[in-house]
Amino acid sequence: MTMLNREQVTARLKQLPSLPSAVSDLLASFSNEDVDVEQIARQIARDQGLTARVLRVANSSFYGLQSKVGTINEAVVVLVFAQYAAW
């Protein structure tokens, strides 16, 4: 394995694709203390790939839910409560 110098790292970082606007907006909303589940769900729903991933994670066996999560709102609630339970 060869080490990369600073210029090579910078050049490779510039080749990375930019984040979709839905993801950028979602990340920005996390700094807002007044953000609610519906707003987060709407932002996630703007990106189909992100929606699919969030539903997949919420329905994973890791959370051990009795029933399947079917909506983004439900998935956000599951993930948020799981996060608070981990604290």
Backbone atoms as SQL, in Angstrom:
CREATE TABLE atoms (id INTEGER PRIMARY KEY, chain TEXT, resi INTEGER, resn TEXT, atom TEXT, x REAL, y REAL, z REAL);
INSERT INTO atoms VALUES
  (1, 'A', 1, 'MET', 'N', 0.850, -1.170, 0.000),
  (2, 'A', 1, 'MET', 'CA', 0.000, 0.000, 0.000),
  (3, 'A', 1, 'MET', 'C', 0.896, 1.233, 0.000),
  (4, 'A', 2, 'THR', 'N', 0.626, 2.135, -0.910),
  (5, 'A', 2, 'THR', 'CA', 1.436, 3.336, -0.994),
  (6, 'A', 2, 'THR', 'C', 0.738, 4.487, -0.283),
  (7, 'A', 3, 'MET', 'N', 1.530, 5.332, 0.292),
  (8, 'A', 3, 'MET', 'CA', 1.006, 6.517, 0.973),
  (9, 'A', 3, 'MET', 'C', 0.711, 7.603, -0.055),
  (10, 'A', 4, 'LEU', 'N', -0.369, 8.313, 0.155),
  (11, 'A', 4, 'LEU', 'CA', -0.723, 9.418, -0.727),
  (12, 'A', 4, 'LEU', 'C', -0.202, 10.724, -0.126),
  (13, 'A', 5, 'ASN', 'N', 0.244, 11.587, -1.000),
  (14, 'A', 5, 'ASN', 'CA', 0.656, 12.891, -0.489),
  (15, 'A', 5, 'ASN', 'C', -0.558, 13.813, -0.444),
  (16, 'A', 6, 'ARG', 'N', -0.375, 14.990, 0.092),
  (17, 'A', 6, 'ARG', 'CA', -1.474, 15.927, 0.281),
  (18, 'A', 6, 'ARG', 'C', -2.160, 16.293, -1.031),
  (19, 'A', 7, 'GLU', 'N', -1.400, 16.492, -2.073),
  (20, 'A', 7, 'GLU', 'CA', -1.970, 16.864, -3.366),
  (21, 'A', 7, 'GLU', 'C', -2.821, 15.730, -3.944),
  (22, 'A', 8, 'GLN', 'N', -2.370, 14.501, -3.781),
  (23, 'A', 8, 'GLN', 'CA', -3.128, 13.363, -4.283),
  (24, 'A', 8, 'GLN', 'C', -4.452, 13.203, -3.524),
  (25, 'A', 9, 'VAL', 'N', -4.398, 13.398, -2.222),
  (26, 'A', 9, 'VAL', 'CA', -5.616, 13.308, -1.417),
  (27, 'A', 9, 'VAL', 'C', -6.596, 14.397, -1.834),
  (28, 'A', 10, 'THR', 'N', -6.093, 15.616, -2.000),
  (29, 'A', 10, 'THR', 'CA', -6.939, 16.729, -2.424),
  (30, 'A', 10, 'THR', 'C', -7.559, 16.456, -3.787),
  (31, 'A', 11, 'ALA', 'N', -6.771, 15.936, -4.708),
  (32, 'A', 11, 'ALA', 'CA', -7.282, 15.643, -6.047),
  (33, 'A', 11, 'ALA', 'C', -8.371, 14.578, -5.986),
  (34, 'A', 12, 'ARG', 'N', -8.197, 13.563, -5.164),
  (35, 'A', 12, 'ARG', 'CA', -9.207, 12.510, -5.057),
  (36, 'A', 12, 'ARG', 'C', -10.474, 12.998, -4.367),
  (37, 'A', 13, 'LEU', 'N', -10.320, 13.880, -3.394),
  (38, 'A', 13, 'LEU', 'CA', -11.497, 14.440, -2.736),
  (39, 'A', 13, 'LEU', 'C', -12.327, 15.265, -3.709),
  (40, 'A', 14, 'LYS', 'N', -11.681, 15.961, -4.611),
  (41, 'A', 14, 'LYS', 'CA', -12.397, 16.774, -5.591),
  (42, 'A', 14, 'LYS', 'C', -13.155, 15.904, -6.586),
  (43, 'A', 15, 'GLN', 'N', -12.780, 14.636, -6.711),
  (44, 'A', 15, 'GLN', 'CA', -13.458, 13.728, -7.621),
  (45, 'A', 15, 'GLN', 'C', -14.727, 13.131, -7.016),
  (46, 'A', 16, 'LEU', 'N', -14.904, 13.269, -5.709),
  (47, 'A', 16, 'LEU', 'CA', -16.099, 12.724, -5.066),
  (48, 'A', 16, 'LEU', 'C', -17.330, 13.474, -5.540),
  (49, 'A', 17, 'PRO', 'N', -18.440, 12.767, -5.734),
  (50, 'A', 17, 'PRO', 'CA', -19.669, 13.456, -6.151),
  (51, 'A', 17, 'PRO', 'C', -20.206, 14.315, -5.010),
  (52, 'A', 18, 'SER', 'N', -20.902, 15.369, -5.354),
  (53, 'A', 18, 'SER', 'CA', -21.493, 16.224, -4.324),
  (54, 'A', 18, 'SER', 'C', -22.727, 15.537, -3.753),
  (55, 'A', 19, 'LEU', 'N', -23.079, 15.923, -2.539),
  (56, 'A', 19, 'LEU', 'CA', -24.269, 15.365, -1.900),
  (57, 'A', 19, 'LEU', 'C', -25.522, 15.895, -2.591),
  (58, 'A', 20, 'PRO', 'N', -26.544, 15.082, -2.704),
  (59, 'A', 20, 'PRO', 'CA', -27.818, 15.587, -3.231),
  (60, 'A', 20, 'PRO', 'C', -28.350, 16.692, -2.313),
  (61, 'A', 21, 'SER', 'N', -29.108, 17.609, -2.869),
  (62, 'A', 21, 'SER', 'CA', -29.616, 18.729, -2.070),
  (63, 'A', 21, 'SER', 'C', -30.508, 18.244, -0.926),
  (64, 'A', 22, 'ALA', 'N', -31.223, 17.158, -1.133),
  (65, 'A', 22, 'ALA', 'CA', -32.078, 16.623, -0.064),
  (66, 'A', 22, 'ALA', 'C', -31.237, 16.215, 1.136),
  (67, 'A', 23, 'VAL', 'N', -30.093, 15.619, 0.891),
  (68, 'A', 23, 'VAL', 'CA', -29.214, 15.185, 1.979),
  (69, 'A', 23, 'VAL', 'C', -28.584, 16.395, 2.655),
  (70, 'A', 24, 'SER', 'N', -28.140, 17.364, 1.873),
  (71, 'A', 24, 'SER', 'CA', -27.557, 18.582, 2.445),
  (72, 'A', 24, 'SER', 'C', -28.563, 19.307, 3.329),
  (73, 'A', 25, 'ASP', 'N', -29.800, 19.430, 2.857),
  (74, 'A', 25, 'ASP', 'CA', -30.850, 20.082, 3.648),
  (75, 'A', 25, 'ASP', 'C', -31.150, 19.297, 4.922),
  (76, 'A', 26, 'LEU', 'N', -31.169, 17.993, 4.809),
  (77, 'A', 26, 'LEU', 'CA', -31.423, 17.143, 5.970),
  (78, 'A', 26, 'LEU', 'C', -30.338, 17.321, 7.020),
  (79, 'A', 27, 'LEU', 'N', -29.095, 17.289, 6.602),
  (80, 'A', 27, 'LEU', 'CA', -27.983, 17.470, 7.539),
  (81, 'A', 27, 'LEU', 'C', -28.045, 18.845, 8.198),
  (82, 'A', 28, 'ALA', 'N', -28.398, 19.853, 7.437),
  (83, 'A', 28, 'ALA', 'CA', -28.496, 21.204, 7.988),
  (84, 'A', 28, 'ALA', 'C', -29.613, 21.303, 9.020),
  (85, 'A', 29, 'SER', 'N', -30.688, 20.558, 8.824),
  (86, 'A', 29, 'SER', 'CA', -31.824, 20.640, 9.750),
  (87, 'A', 29, 'SER', 'C', -31.497, 20.053, 11.124),
  (88, 'A', 30, 'PHE', 'N', -30.493, 19.208, 11.215),
  (89, 'A', 30, 'PHE', 'CA', -30.157, 18.605, 12.505),
  (90, 'A', 30, 'PHE', 'C', -29.619, 19.627, 13.507),
  (91, 'A', 31, 'SER', 'N', -29.150, 20.761, 13.027),
  (92, 'A', 31, 'SER', 'CA', -28.674, 21.797, 13.944),
  (93, 'A', 31, 'SER', 'C', -29.816, 22.656, 14.482),
  (94, 'A', 32, 'ASN', 'N', -31.019, 22.458, 13.940),
  (95, 'A', 32, 'ASN', 'CA', -32.202, 23.202, 14.372),
  (96, 'A', 32, 'ASN', 'C', -32.875, 22.450, 15.517),
  (97, 'A', 33, 'GLU', 'N', -32.979, 23.094, 16.662),
  (98, 'A', 33, 'GLU', 'CA', -33.593, 22.442, 17.826),
  (99, 'A', 33, 'GLU', 'C', -35.095, 22.237, 17.660),
  (100, 'A', 34, 'ASP', 'N', -35.723, 23.002, 16.782),
  (101, 'A', 34, 'ASP', 'CA', -37.172, 22.933, 16.611),
  (102, 'A', 34, 'ASP', 'C', -37.603, 22.002, 15.490),
  (103, 'A', 35, 'VAL', 'N', -36.689, 21.225, 14.944),
  (104, 'A', 35, 'VAL', 'CA', -37.028, 20.327, 13.845),
  (105, 'A', 35, 'VAL', 'C', -37.943, 19.218, 14.382),
  (106, 'A', 36, 'ASP', 'N', -38.924, 18.815, 13.583),
  (107, 'A', 36, 'ASP', 'CA', -39.837, 17.766, 14.019),
  (108, 'A', 36, 'ASP', 'C', -39.768, 16.566, 13.074),
  (109, 'A', 37, 'VAL', 'N', -40.403, 15.485, 13.477),
  (110, 'A', 37, 'VAL', 'CA', -40.362, 14.234, 12.729),
  (111, 'A', 37, 'VAL', 'C', -40.914, 14.407, 11.328),
  (112, 'A', 38, 'GLU', 'N', -42.009, 15.130, 11.198),
  (113, 'A', 38, 'GLU', 'CA', -42.618, 15.314, 9.872),
  (114, 'A', 38, 'GLU', 'C', -41.677, 16.045, 8.924),
  (115, 'A', 39, 'GLN', 'N', -40.985, 17.059, 9.433),
  (116, 'A', 39, 'GLN', 'CA', -40.052, 17.806, 8.591),
  (117, 'A', 39, 'GLN', 'C', -38.896, 16.913, 8.141),
  (118, 'A', 40, 'ILE', 'N', -38.345, 16.137, 9.053),
  (119, 'A', 40, 'ILE', 'CA', -37.260, 15.221, 8.701),
  (120, 'A', 40, 'ILE', 'C', -37.753, 14.184, 7.698),
  (121, 'A', 41, 'ALA', 'N', -38.945, 13.649, 7.916),
  (122, 'A', 41, 'ALA', 'CA', -39.499, 12.655, 7.000),
  (123, 'A', 41, 'ALA', 'C', -39.697, 13.234, 5.606),
  (124, 'A', 42, 'ARG', 'N', -40.186, 14.471, 5.525),
  (125, 'A', 42, 'ARG', 'CA', -40.356, 15.117, 4.213),
  (126, 'A', 42, 'ARG', 'C', -39.022, 15.290, 3.498),
  (127, 'A', 43, 'GLN', 'N', -37.999, 15.658, 4.248),
  (128, 'A', 43, 'GLN', 'CA', -36.677, 15.842, 3.645),
  (129, 'A', 43, 'GLN', 'C', -36.102, 14.514, 3.158),
  (130, 'A', 44, 'ILE', 'N', -36.275, 13.472, 3.926),
  (131, 'A', 44, 'ILE', 'CA', -35.800, 12.150, 3.516),
  (132, 'A', 44, 'ILE', 'C', -36.551, 11.684, 2.275),
  (133, 'A', 45, 'ALA', 'N', -37.861, 11.903, 2.246),
  (134, 'A', 45, 'ALA', 'CA', -38.701, 11.439, 1.137),
  (135, 'A', 45, 'ALA', 'C', -38.352, 12.110, -0.189),
  (136, 'A', 46, 'ARG', 'N', -37.628, 13.214, -0.154),
  (137, 'A', 46, 'ARG', 'CA', -37.219, 13.890, -1.394),
  (138, 'A', 46, 'ARG', 'C', -36.207, 13.073, -2.190),
  (139, 'A', 47, 'ASP', 'N', -35.556, 12.117, -1.551),
  (140, 'A', 47, 'ASP', 'CA', -34.527, 11.303, -2.208),
  (141, 'A', 47, 'ASP', 'C', -34.922, 9.835, -2.108),
  (142, 'A', 48, 'GLN', 'N', -35.195, 9.209, -3.248),
  (143, 'A', 48, 'GLN', 'CA', -35.659, 7.811, -3.240),
  (144, 'A', 48, 'GLN', 'C', -34.634, 6.851, -2.652),
  (145, 'A', 49, 'GLY', 'N', -33.387, 7.049, -2.970),
  (146, 'A', 49, 'GLY', 'CA', -32.345, 6.160, -2.447),
  (147, 'A', 49, 'GLY', 'C', -32.225, 6.268, -0.944),
  (148, 'A', 50, 'LEU', 'N', -32.259, 7.485, -0.437),
  (149, 'A', 50, 'LEU', 'CA', -32.197, 7.696, 1.006),
  (150, 'A', 50, 'LEU', 'C', -33.429, 7.107, 1.686),
  (151, 'A', 51, 'THR', 'N', -34.593, 7.278, 1.074),
  (152, 'A', 51, 'THR', 'CA', -35.824, 6.711, 1.611),
  (153, 'A', 51, 'THR', 'C', -35.712, 5.193, 1.747),
  (154, 'A', 52, 'ALA', 'N', -35.226, 4.556, 0.704),
  (155, 'A', 52, 'ALA', 'CA', -35.078, 3.096, 0.732),
  (156, 'A', 52, 'ALA', 'C', -34.105, 2.658, 1.819),
  (157, 'A', 53, 'ARG', 'N', -33.012, 3.379, 1.969),
  (158, 'A', 53, 'ARG', 'CA', -32.022, 3.010, 2.985),
  (159, 'A', 53, 'ARG', 'C', -32.574, 3.180, 4.401),
  (160, 'A', 54, 'VAL', 'N', -33.272, 4.286, 4.633),
  (161, 'A', 54, 'VAL', 'CA', -33.836, 4.533, 5.962),
  (162, 'A', 54, 'VAL', 'C', -34.858, 3.451, 6.311),
  (163, 'A', 55, 'LEU', 'N', -35.717, 3.103, 5.364),
  (164, 'A', 55, 'LEU', 'CA', -36.689, 2.034, 5.618),
  (165, 'A', 55, 'LEU', 'C', -35.998, 0.697, 5.856),
  (166, 'A', 56, 'ARG', 'N', -34.940, 0.426, 5.102),
  (167, 'A', 56, 'ARG', 'CA', -34.207, -0.827, 5.274),
  (168, 'A', 56, 'ARG', 'C', -33.581, -0.898, 6.671),
  (169, 'A', 57, 'VAL', 'N', -32.988, 0.202, 7.112),
  (170, 'A', 57, 'VAL', 'CA', -32.369, 0.218, 8.441),
  (171, 'A', 57, 'VAL', 'C', -33.431, 0.071, 9.526),
  (172, 'A', 58, 'ALA', 'N', -34.523, 0.815, 9.413),
  (173, 'A', 58, 'ALA', 'CA', -35.574, 0.750, 10.432),
  (174, 'A', 58, 'ALA', 'C', -36.201, -0.637, 10.511),
  (175, 'A', 59, 'ASN', 'N', -36.230, -1.360, 9.398),
  (176, 'A', 59, 'ASN', 'CA', -36.806, -2.707, 9.377),
  (177, 'A', 59, 'ASN', 'C', -35.780, -3.800, 9.636),
  (178, 'A', 60, 'SER', 'N', -34.547, -3.424, 9.920),
  (179, 'A', 60, 'SER', 'CA', -33.519, -4.441, 10.140),
  (180, 'A', 60, 'SER', 'C', -33.760, -5.162, 11.469),
  (181, 'A', 61, 'SER', 'N', -33.209, -6.327, 11.584),
  (182, 'A', 61, 'SER', 'CA', -33.386, -7.125, 12.801),
  (183, 'A', 61, 'SER', 'C', -32.721, -6.483, 14.011),
  (184, 'A', 62, 'PHE', 'N', -31.844, -5.527, 13.787),
  (185, 'A', 62, 'PHE', 'CA', -31.151, -4.841, 14.880),
  (186, 'A', 62, 'PHE', 'C', -32.140, -4.213, 15.858),
  (187, 'A', 63, 'TYR', 'N', -33.238, -3.684, 15.345),
  (188, 'A', 63, 'TYR', 'CA', -34.220, -2.999, 16.189),
  (189, 'A', 63, 'TYR', 'C', -35.262, -3.943, 16.763),
  (190, 'A', 64, 'GLY', 'N', -35.370, -5.158, 16.239),
  (191, 'A', 64, 'GLY', 'CA', -36.236, -6.184, 16.796),
  (192, 'A', 64, 'GLY', 'C', -37.699, -5.809, 16.895),
  (193, 'A', 65, 'LEU', 'N', -38.206, -5.124, 15.905),
  (194, 'A', 65, 'LEU', 'CA', -39.607, -4.708, 15.942),
  (195, 'A', 65, 'LEU', 'C', -40.534, -5.880, 15.634),
  (196, 'A', 66, 'GLN', 'N', -41.711, -5.846, 16.216),
  (197, 'A', 66, 'GLN', 'CA', -42.706, -6.899, 16.019),
  (198, 'A', 66, 'GLN', 'C', -43.372, -6.804, 14.651),
  (199, 'A', 67, 'SER', 'N', -43.515, -5.571, 14.146),
  (200, 'A', 67, 'SER', 'CA', -44.168, -5.372, 12.854),
  (201, 'A', 67, 'SER', 'C', -43.265, -4.567, 11.925),
  (202, 'A', 68, 'LYS', 'N', -43.606, -4.588, 10.661),
  (203, 'A', 68, 'LYS', 'CA', -42.798, -3.922, 9.654),
  (204, 'A', 68, 'LYS', 'C', -43.089, -2.421, 9.630),
  (205, 'A', 69, 'VAL', 'N', -42.025, -1.634, 9.511),
  (206, 'A', 69, 'VAL', 'CA', -42.154, -0.191, 9.365),
  (207, 'A', 69, 'VAL', 'C', -42.491, 0.084, 7.906),
  (208, 'A', 70, 'GLY', 'N', -43.589, 0.811, 7.664),
  (209, 'A', 70, 'GLY', 'CA', -44.048, 1.012, 6.301),
  (210, 'A', 70, 'GLY', 'C', -43.929, 2.428, 5.765),
  (211, 'A', 71, 'THR', 'N', -43.734, 3.398, 6.664),
  (212, 'A', 71, 'THR', 'CA', -43.651, 4.784, 6.208),
  (213, 'A', 71, 'THR', 'C', -42.358, 5.423, 6.715),
  (214, 'A', 72, 'ILE', 'N', -41.990, 6.505, 6.052),
  (215, 'A', 72, 'ILE', 'CA', -40.801, 7.239, 6.486),
  (216, 'A', 72, 'ILE', 'C', -41.017, 7.834, 7.872),
  (217, 'A', 73, 'ASN', 'N', -42.208, 8.345, 8.138),
  (218, 'A', 73, 'ASN', 'CA', -42.483, 8.888, 9.477),
  (219, 'A', 73, 'ASN', 'C', -42.234, 7.838, 10.555),
  (220, 'A', 74, 'GLU', 'N', -42.746, 6.627, 10.343),
  (221, 'A', 74, 'GLU', 'CA', -42.533, 5.547, 11.311),
  (222, 'A', 74, 'GLU', 'C', -41.057, 5.217, 11.439),
  (223, 'A', 75, 'ALA', 'N', -40.364, 5.186, 10.325),
  (224, 'A', 75, 'ALA', 'CA', -38.929, 4.862, 10.341),
  (225, 'A', 75, 'ALA', 'C', -38.137, 5.910, 11.119),
  (226, 'A', 76, 'VAL', 'N', -38.459, 7.177, 10.916),
  (227, 'A', 76, 'VAL', 'CA', -37.762, 8.245, 11.642),
  (228, 'A', 76, 'VAL', 'C', -38.011, 8.111, 13.132),
  (229, 'A', 77, 'VAL', 'N', -39.247, 7.838, 13.510),
  (230, 'A', 77, 'VAL', 'CA', -39.563, 7.662, 14.930),
  (231, 'A', 77, 'VAL', 'C', -38.771, 6.497, 15.516),
  (232, 'A', 78, 'VAL', 'N', -38.719, 5.379, 14.802),
  (233, 'A', 78, 'VAL', 'CA', -37.974, 4.211, 15.286),
  (234, 'A', 78, 'VAL', 'C', -36.503, 4.568, 15.472),
  (235, 'A', 79, 'LEU', 'N', -35.920, 5.211, 14.490),
  (236, 'A', 79, 'LEU', 'CA', -34.492, 5.527, 14.552),
  (237, 'A', 79, 'LEU', 'C', -34.183, 6.578, 15.610),
  (238, 'A', 80, 'VAL', 'N', -35.061, 7.562, 15.765),
  (239, 'A', 80, 'VAL', 'CA', -34.837, 8.603, 16.777),
  (240, 'A', 80, 'VAL', 'C', -34.943, 8.009, 18.174),
  (241, 'A', 81, 'PHE', 'N', -35.979, 7.216, 18.418),
  (242, 'A', 81, 'PHE', 'CA', -36.126, 6.629, 19.739),
  (243, 'A', 81, 'PHE', 'C', -35.009, 5.642, 20.045),
  (244, 'A', 82, 'ALA', 'N', -34.548, 4.936, 19.055),
  (245, 'A', 82, 'ALA', 'CA', -33.420, 4.017, 19.260),
  (246, 'A', 82, 'ALA', 'C', -32.171, 4.794, 19.632),
  (247, 'A', 83, 'GLN', 'N', -31.996, 5.961, 19.024),
  (248, 'A', 83, 'GLN', 'CA', -30.841, 6.803, 19.329),
  (249, 'A', 83, 'GLN', 'C', -30.908, 7.306, 20.759),
  (250, 'A', 84, 'TYR', 'N', -32.100, 7.771, 21.178),
  (251, 'A', 84, 'TYR', 'CA', -32.247, 8.262, 22.550),
  (252, 'A', 84, 'TYR', 'C', -32.092, 7.136, 23.558),
  (253, 'A', 85, 'ALA', 'N', -32.549, 5.957, 23.221),
  (254, 'A', 85, 'ALA', 'CA', -32.412, 4.823, 24.131),
  (255, 'A', 85, 'ALA', 'C', -30.951, 4.427, 24.305),
  (256, 'A', 86, 'ALA', 'N', -30.131, 4.685, 23.281),
  (257, 'A', 86, 'ALA', 'CA', -28.714, 4.347, 23.355),
  (258, 'A', 86, 'ALA', 'C', -27.938, 5.306, 24.235),
  (259, 'A', 87, 'TRP', 'N', -28.487, 6.507, 24.471),
  (260, 'A', 87, 'TRP', 'CA', -27.787, 7.492, 25.314),
  (261, 'A', 87, 'TRP', 'C', -27.872, 7.040, 26.708);
